[in-house]
Amino acid sequence: MFKLRISHTDIGTPLEWDSAGRWTTGGSWIEPFTHPVLEYGMTVRGSDGCALIVNRERVRSTRTWCNIPANETVSDAVYVRRLAEARAWPLGFVFIEHGPEALQITASSWGTAPIHLTAPSGTLYGSWNLLDLVPHIDPRSFNGAEVVRFLTYTPHYSAQTPLADVATVTERATATYSHEGLRIDYPEPGLHALPRVLKPGADPVAFFEHELARVIDRWDFTPDTAVADVSGGMDSANVALTLARLHPGRVATGAMMLAGDHGHQQVRRRTELLRSGFSTDYRLAMMDHLPFAPGGPRARGERFDPKEDPYAEARNLLLDAYAADGKTVVFTGLGGDEAMKVRSTEITPGPHPTPSPLHLNSGIPAFLGEHGRRLLPSRFDGVAPIGPTLWSILECFSALYPHYMERGLWPINPLAAPEIVRLAESLPAEWRTRKRLLRDRLHRCGFSDDVVHPRLPENFQHILDTAMRRHGIPMLEMLLDGGAWLVQDGYLDEAELSRAARVFARTGDRTFDVYRPLMLETGLRRLNGRSVPQPQDRAGARRDGP
């Protein structure tokens, strides 16, 4: 929620609010992200001039001191009370303490809009957009453990990024910057609930309905400028239905539309869901905006986060449409998969283990090169402790939030709320299996089996497969011909990756072996300002060396 530049020589000097919307001192500055659903402010401790700077999500019907940027000097007792309030804030936040000896940045348990940091040559740079830090680092210096995590689909949450010189302030973590440099301290592991036995007559569906409505109503937003994701999935459908009941006819909806039989099913299911009472519906056909398509942002050479999801082309155009119509917040179903997760100890093993999505050689992903194989055992080093919200949703926030924020939008993820997570974890496994809690809620609301138990899985796999066949594999082959960086650095084995590309082109198998190497290679090249060859320019691939 902040961008900043802090020289170590300015630490401890008084900050002043300026006309550019930043707190400044000397050549240093701290800029809050401003948005209607956020509040920010600064308070100064009278005894030593330590400044507390807060940016956080507004809580409905709650008035606080955090509504003006101007300096307000208070007693030590008031400062302590405001700091305690900041730590206990029930929604997402980031706060900064600018003290006499150090600057500290603390994130909330929500992990929203995480701040990335780098500290070259006595200056700390920070931003909620990783791309802002690229001019201050060597983007050709990679973090090996994070590269291997991404390639092998083991995205354990950590302060590390694919760029060796950039770190992230993870949920509940504190970053400290002083004359001694930059340090990030992880918190203690978060507490989680264990499944319980339901009391006779207990109604989990009714309690879930009540709790989800209470959670959503806590955010201070204007329904007429809100959009709800309604892809047709269980997670977003439940969030959207609650919004429709809280604010009938006022909240808009949007979705990236699938193709073929999946798309026909999605249209039927969305049509039924939208009868619940919404305003405008936004739709965008994903097949018209495939990943890596000629003319798309990646093909045009735009920089993007190497850990970006593959559907940014379509999603960002949908976000553009929201912003153009004056929307400000987008409610998502993110967190539903994590909340409904069935623990490994609750699963009865089948006669055959679940096969790996990757082609393995002696238990190791076959496409890894010598350096990648060497790093594989240490890929869990330096990971953050388990927090109140599970890793997988937090891991995606880094690349997700900037796309919304750059357009003046703010994503809200009610199913990631601690109350919803605790409720789901407390339920017997049968209520989480196949998301029974969410399905039963929709069934109770009168939706058909087509909505509650769709015949086809509605995911983006067929979109990704089509994109890789049409655009991805030719691009990957050209990168390999011209000397892929991840091959040169030993993370990938060129012969095996070429084999995987041929297998995918011929059979459609081994999607997961070819997609992430392509995404990471192209992302890292773009951060370095290097071109990514297009299929119509095979000679260009040979010209683009390291």
C-alpha positions in Angstrom: 0.0 0.0 0.0 3.1 2.2 -0.1 5.8 3.3 -2.5 9.0 4.7 -0.9 12.5 5.9 -1.2 14.5 6.2 2.0 18.1 7.2 2.3 19.8 5.9 5.4 21.0 9.4 6.1 17.4 10.6 6.4 16.3 8.0 9.0 15.0 9.7 12.1 14.5 13.1 10.5 11.0 14.7 10.6 8.6 13.9 7.8 6.4 16.5 6.2 3.3 16.0 3.9 3.7 17.7 0.5 1.5 18.7 -2.3 2.5 15.7 -4.4 0.7 13.4 -1.8 3.8 12.1 -0.1 5.6 12.4 3.2 9.1 13.7 2.6 12.3 14.4 4.4 15.5 15.4 2.5 15.7 13.2 -0.6 13.5 10.6 0.9 9.7 10.1 0.6 6.8 7.7 1.4 3.8 7.6 -0.8 0.5 5.9 0.2 -1.7 4.3 -2.3 -5.0 6.3 -2.2 -8.4 4.7 -2.8 -12.0 5.2 -1.5 -11.9 2.0 0.5 -8.6 2.8 2.2 -7.6 5.3 4.9 -4.2 6.6 5.7 -2.5 8.9 8.1 0.5 9.7 10.3 0.9 10.2 14.0 4.1 11.3 15.8 5.3 10.3 19.2 6.1 13.5 21.1 9.0 12.1 23.2 11.3 11.2 20.3 9.6 12.1 17.0 9.0 8.5 16.0 6.3 8.6 13.2 3.6 5.9 12.8 2.3 5.9 9.2 -0.7 3.7 8.4 -2.6 2.7 5.2 -5.4 0.2 5.7 -8.8 -0.9 4.5 -11.7 1.1 6.0 -14.1 -0.7 8.4 -17.7 0.3 7.8 -19.2 2.7 10.4 -15.8 3.1 12.2 -14.3 6.5 12.6 -10.6 6.6 13.5 -7.7 9.1 13.7 -6.4 7.7 10.4 -8.0 10.1 8.0 -5.7 13.0 7.6 -2.1 12.9 6.3 -0.9 16.0 8.3 1.5 15.4 11.2 -0.2 15.1 14.6 2.1 14.9 17.6 0.6 12.9 20.5 1.6 11.7 23.9 3.5 8.4 24.3 0.3 6.8 25.7 -1.8 7.8 22.7 0.9 6.6 20.4 1.1 3.2 22.1 -2.7 3.0 21.8 -2.7 3.8 18.1 0.1 1.4 17.4 -1.8 -1.4 19.2 -4.9 -0.5 17.2 -2.9 -0.6 13.9 -1.6 -4.1 14.8 -5.1 -5.4 15.7 -6.9 -3.9 12.7 -9.4 -6.5 11.4 -8.8 -5.8 7.7 -5.8 -5.5 5.5 -3.1 -3.0 6.4 0.5 -2.0 6.1 2.1 0.4 8.7 5.5 2.0 8.9 7.4 3.2 11.9 9.9 5.9 11.1 12.0 6.0 14.2 15.3 7.6 15.3 17.4 4.7 14.4 15.5 2.6 11.9 12.5 2.4 9.6 10.2 -0.6 10.0 7.4 -1.9 7.8 4.8 -4.4 9.1 2.2 -6.2 7.0 -1.2 -7.6 8.1 -2.2 -11.2 8.2 -4.2 -10.6 5.1 -1.0 -10.1 3.0 -2.7 -7.6 0.8 -0.8 -5.5 -1.7 2.6 -6.8 -0.4 5.5 -4.3 -0.5 8.7 -5.4 -2.3 12.0 -3.9 -1.1 15.6 -3.5 -2.3 18.4 -1.6 -0.6 21.3 -0.9 -2.9 24.1 1.6 -1.9 22.5 3.0 1.2 19.0 3.7 -0.1 15.9 1.6 0.5 13.4 1.4 -2.4 9.9 -0.1 -1.9 6.8 -0.6 -3.9 3.6 -2.7 -4.2 4.6 -3.2 -7.8 7.7 -5.3 -8.3 8.4 -3.7 -11.7 9.1 -0.3 -10.0 12.3 -1.8 -8.4 13.8 -3.1 -11.6 15.8 0.1 -12.4 17.5 -0.2 -9.0 18.8 -3.7 -9.3 20.5 -6.2 -11.6 17.5 -8.1 -13.0 19.8 -10.7 -14.5 20.7 -11.9 -11.0 18.2 -14.6 -10.0 17.2 -16.2 -6.8 17.8 -19.9 -7.5 15.6 -21.3 -4.8 12.6 -19.2 -5.9 13.2 -20.1 -9.6 13.2 -23.8 -8.8 10.0 -23.4 -6.7 8.2 -21.7 -9.5 9.4 -24.2 -12.2 8.5 -27.3 -10.1 5.1 -26.0 -8.8 6.2 -25.9 -5.2 5.2 -22.2 -4.5 6.0 -22.1 -0.8 5.4 -18.6 0.5 8.5 -16.6 1.4 10.1 -13.2 1.4 12.2 -14.3 -1.6 11.4 -13.3 -5.2 12.8 -14.6 -8.5 15.1 -11.5 -8.4 18.0 -12.0 -6.0 18.1 -8.4 -4.9 14.4 -8.0 -4.1 12.6 -9.2 -1.0 8.9 -9.1 -0.1 7.3 -8.2 3.3 5.2 -11.2 3.8 2.1 -11.5 6.0 2.7 -10.4 9.6 6.4 -10.0 8.8 8.4 -6.9 9.7 11.1 -5.3 7.5 13.8 -3.2 9.3 16.0 -0.8 7.5 18.8 1.0 9.3 22.5 1.9 8.8 23.2 -1.8 9.1 21.0 -2.6 6.0 17.7 -4.4 5.4 16.4 -7.3 7.4 13.0 -9.1 7.2 11.8 -11.0 10.3 9.1 -13.6 10.0 6.3 -13.9 12.6 5.5 -17.0 14.7 3.3 -19.6 12.9 -0.4 -18.7 12.8 -2.9 -20.8 14.7 -5.3 -23.1 12.9 -8.5 -24.9 13.9 -8.9 -28.6 13.9 -12.1 -30.4 12.7 -14.8 -30.8 15.3 -17.9 -32.9 15.8 -21.0 -31.0 15.0 -23.6 -30.6 17.7 -27.0 -32.3 17.0 -29.1 -29.9 14.9 -26.1 -27.7 13.9 -26.6 -26.0 10.5 -23.2 -25.2 8.9 -24.8 -23.7 5.8 -26.9 -21.2 7.7 -23.9 -20.2 9.9 -21.7 -19.8 6.8 -24.4 -17.6 5.1 -24.6 -15.4 8.2 -20.8 -15.2 8.6 -20.1 -14.5 5.0 -22.6 -11.6 5.0 -21.1 -10.2 8.2 -17.6 -10.4 6.7 -18.5 -8.7 3.4 -20.4 -6.0 5.2 -17.3 -5.0 7.2 -15.7 -3.4 4.2 -16.7 0.2 3.7 -17.5 0.3 0.0 -20.1 1.8 -2.3 -22.2 -1.1 -3.9 -22.8 0.9 -7.1 -19.1 1.0 -7.8 -18.5 -2.7 -6.9 -18.1 -5.6 -9.3 -18.4 -9.3 -8.3 -16.5 -12.0 -10.2 -19.1 -14.5 -11.4 -17.2 -17.0 -13.4 -19.6 -19.7 -12.4 -17.3 -21.4 -9.9 -18.5 -22.3 -6.4 -16.3 -19.7 -4.7 -17.2 -16.6 -6.6 -20.8 -17.7 -6.9 -21.2 -17.7 -3.1 -19.6 -14.4 -2.7 -21.7 -12.8 -5.4 -24.9 -14.3 -4.1 -24.2 -12.7 -0.7 -23.5 -9.3 -2.3 -26.8 -9.6 -4.3 -28.7 -10.2 -1.1 -27.0 -7.4 0.8 -27.4 -4.9 -2.1 -30.1 -6.0 -4.5 -29.6 -4.8 -8.1 -26.6 -2.5 -7.3 -23.5 -4.7 -7.7 -22.1 -5.4 -11.2 -20.7 -8.7 -12.3 -18.0 -9.8 -14.6 -16.3 -12.9 -16.0 -13.7 -14.2 -18.4 -15.7 -16.5 -20.7 -14.6 -20.0 -21.6 -14.9 -21.7 -25.0 -16.6 -24.8 -26.5 -18.7 -27.1 -24.3 -17.2 -25.5 -21.2 -18.3 -22.1 -22.4 -21.8 -23.2 -23.2 -22.1 -24.7 -19.7 -20.7 -21.5 -18.1 -23.2 -19.3 -20.0 -26.1 -21.5 -18.7 -24.9 -21.4 -15.1 -24.1 -17.7 -15.1 -27.5 -16.9 -16.6 -29.1 -18.7 -13.7 -26.8 -17.1 -11.1 -27.4 -13.6 -12.4 -31.1 -13.8 -11.8 -30.2 -13.3 -8.1 -30.2 -9.5 -8.7 -27.2 -7.6 -10.1 -26.6 -4.6 -12.3 -24.3 -4.5 -15.3 -22.6 -7.7 -16.5 -19.2 -7.6 -18.1 -18.0 -10.5 -20.3 -14.8 -11.0 -22.2 -14.0 -14.0 -24.4 -10.7 -15.6 -23.4 -10.1 -17.2 -26.7 -9.8 -13.7 -28.2 -7.0 -12.8 -25.9 -4.8 -15.8 -25.4 -1.6 -15.8 -23.5 1.4 -15.0 -25.8 -0.8 -14.1 -28.7 0.7 -11.8 -31.3 -0.4 -8.2 -30.5 -0.8 -9.1 -26.8 1.1 -7.3 -24.0 3.7 -10.1 -23.6 4.2 -10.3 -27.4 4.5 -6.5 -27.6 7.4 -6.7 -25.1 5.7 -5.2 -22.1 7.4 -6.0 -18.8 5.5 -8.3 -16.5 6.1 -10.1 -13.2 7.7 -13.4 -13.9 5.2 -15.1 -11.6 2.3 -13.6 -13.4 -0.7 -15.9 -14.0 -1.2 -16.9 -17.6 -4.5 -15.2 -18.1 -3.4 -11.6 -17.5 -4.2 -10.6 -21.1 -7.9 -11.2 -20.8 -8.2 -10.3 -17.1 -6.6 -6.9 -17.6 -8.9 -6.0 -20.4 -11.8 -6.9 -18.2 -10.3 -4.7 -15.4 -10.0 -1.9 -18.0 -13.7 -2.1 -18.7 -14.5 -1.9 -14.9 -12.3 1.1 -14.4 -13.7 2.9 -17.5 -17.2 2.7 -16.0 -16.1 4.1 -12.7 -15.9 0.9 -10.7 -13.6 0.9 -7.7 -13.7 -2.5 -6.0 -13.8 -6.1 -7.3 -15.0 -8.9 -5.1 -13.3 -12.2 -5.9 -13.7 -15.9 -4.9 -10.0 -16.1 -4.0 -9.5 -18.1 -0.9 -12.3 -20.6 -1.5 -10.0 -23.4 -2.5 -7.8 -22.8 0.5 -10.7 -22.6 2.9 -12.3 -25.8 1.6 -9.0 -27.7 1.6 -9.1 -31.3 2.8 -6.1 -32.2 4.9 -3.9 -35.0 3.7 -4.6 -36.9 6.9 -8.4 -36.7 6.1 -7.9 -38.4 2.7 -8.3 -42.1 2.4 -5.4 -43.2 0.1 -6.5 -44.9 -3.1 -4.9 -48.0 -4.6 -2.6 -45.8 -6.7 -0.8 -42.6 -5.7 -1.8 -39.4 -7.5 0.6 -39.0 -10.4 2.8 -35.9 -10.6 1.7 -33.4 -13.3 5.4 -33.2 -14.3 7.3 -35.8 -16.1 9.7 -37.3 -13.6 13.1 -39.0 -13.9 14.0 -40.9 -10.7 11.5 -38.7 -8.8 12.9 -35.4 -10.1 11.3 -33.2 -12.8 13.0 -34.3 -16.0 13.3 -30.9 -17.4 15.5 -29.6 -14.6 19.1 -28.9 -15.5 22.1 -29.6 -13.4 21.9 -26.4 -11.3 18.1 -26.9 -10.9 18.5 -30.4 -9.7 21.2 -29.3 -7.3 18.9 -26.7 -5.8 15.9 -28.9 -5.6 16.5 -30.3 -2.0 16.9 -26.7 -0.7 13.8 -25.2 -2.3 12.0 -25.1 1.1 14.8 -23.1 2.7 13.8 -19.7 3.9 10.1 -20.1 3.6 7.7 -18.2 5.8 5.8 -19.9 8.6 2.2 -21.0 8.0 0.0 -18.0 8.6 -3.7 -17.7 9.4 -4.3 -17.6 5.6 -2.9 -20.5 3.6 0.1 -20.0 1.4 -1.3 -20.6 -2.0 -3.6 -17.5 -2.0 -0.9 -15.3 -0.4 1.6 -16.4 -3.0 -0.6 -15.0 -5.9 -1.1 -11.6 -4.3 2.3 -10.2 -5.3 1.6 -10.4 -9.1 -2.2 -9.9 -8.7 -2.7 -6.6 -6.8 -0.7 -4.3 -9.0 -2.9 -4.9 -12.0 -6.0 -3.8 -10.0 -4.2 -0.9 -8.3 -2.7 0.6 -11.4 -6.3 0.9 -12.7 -7.7 2.5 -9.5 -9.4 -0.8 -8.5 -9.1 -2.7 -5.2 -9.7 -6.4 -5.0 -11.6 -7.8 -1.9 -11.3 -11.5 -1.1 -14.0 -12.4 1.6 -13.3 -16.1 1.5 -9.7 -15.4 2.8 -11.1 -13.8 5.9 -9.8 -15.4 9.1 -13.4 -16.1 10.3 -14.2 -18.0 7.1 -11.0 -19.9 7.3 -11.6 -20.9 10.9 -15.1 -21.9 10.2 -14.1 -24.2 7.3 -11.2 -25.7 9.2 -13.5 -26.5 12.1 -16.0 -28.5 10.0 -15.7 -32.2 9.5 -14.0 -33.2 6.3 -17.2 -34.2 4.6 -18.3 -30.5 4.6 -15.1 -29.5 2.8 -14.9 -32.4 0.4 -15.8 -31.2 -3.1 -16.8 -27.9 -1.4 -20.0 -29.4 0.0 -20.6 -26.4 2.2 -20.6 -24.1 -0.8 -22.6 -26.4 -3.0 -25.2 -27.1 -0.3 -25.7 -23.3 0.2 -26.4 -22.9 -3.6 -28.7 -25.9 -3.6 -30.6 -24.5 -0.6 -31.0 -21.2 -2.4 -32.9 -23.0 -5.2 -30.2 -23.3 -7.9 -30.4 -26.2 -10.3 -28.0 -29.2 -10.5 -26.4 -27.5 -13.5 -25.2 -24.8 -11.1 -24.5 -26.9 -8.0 -23.0 -29.9 -9.7 -21.8 -28.9 -13.2 -20.9 -31.8 -15.5 -17.7 -30.3 -16.8 -15.0 -28.8 -14.6 -14.9 -25.0 -15.3 -11.3 -24.1 -15.3 -8.9 -22.5 -17.8 -6.9 -25.6 -18.7 -8.3 -25.8 -22.2 -7.6 -22.1 -22.7 -4.0 -22.6 -21.6 -3.6 -25.7 -23.8 -4.9 -23.8 -26.9 -2.6 -20.9 -26.2 0.4 -23.1 -25.8 -0.4 -25.0 -29.1 -1.0 -21.8 -31.1 1.6 -19.5 -29.7 3.6 -20.9 -26.7 5.4 -23.9 -28.2 6.7 -22.0 -31.3 7.9 -19.3 -29.0 9.5 -21.8 -26.6 11.3 -23.6 -29.5 12.7 -20.3 -30.7 13.9 -19.3 -27.3 15.7 -22.7 -27.0 17.2 -22.2 -30.5 18.5 -18.8 -29.5 19.9 -19.8 -26.1 17.4 -19.7 -23.2 18.8 -18.0 -20.1 17.4 -20.7 -17.8 19.1 -23.3 -19.8 22.4 -21.4 -19.9 22.2 -20.9 -16.1 21.6 -24.6 -15.6 18.0 -24.5 -14.3 16.6 -26.3 -17.3 17.8 -29.1 -19.5 17.5 -28.1 -23.2 17.2 -31.6 -24.6 14.4 -32.6 -22.2 12.5 -29.4 -22.6 12.7 -29.7 -26.4 11.4 -33.2 -26.0 8.5 -32.0 -23.8 7.6 -29.4 -26.4 7.5 -31.9 -29.2 5.4 -34.3 -27.1 2.9 -31.5 -26.2 2.7 -30.4 -29.8 1.9 -33.9 -30.9 -0.3 -35.2 -28.1 -1.3 -32.3 -25.8 0.5 -34.0 -22.9 3.1 -32.4 -20.6 1.5 -29.0 -20.5 3.0 -28.4 -17.1 6.5 -29.2 -18.3 6.4 -26.5 -20.9 4.2 -23.7 -19.6 6.2 -22.4 -16.6 9.6 -22.6 -18.3 8.2 -20.4 -21.0 6.5 -18.0 -18.6 9.5 -17.6 -16.4 12.0 -17.3 -19.3 10.0 -14.6 -21.1 9.2 -12.7 -17.8 12.9 -12.5 -16.8 13.9 -11.4 -20.3 11.4 -8.6 -20.3 12.5 -7.4 -16.9 16.0 -7.1 -18.5 14.6 -5.1 -21.4 15.4 -8.0 -23.8 13.1 -8.9 -26.7 11.1 -12.1 -26.8 11.2 -13.6 -30.3 8.0 -14.1 -32.1 7.2 -17.2 -34.2 7.3 -15.2 -37.4 10.9 -14.1 -36.6 12.9 -17.2 -36.0 16.1 -15.4 -36.9 15.4 -13.0 -34.1 15.7 -15.8 -31.6 19.2 -16.5 -32.8 20.2 -12.9 -32.5 18.9 -12.5 -28.9 21.6 -14.0 -26.7 22.3 -13.4 -23.0 
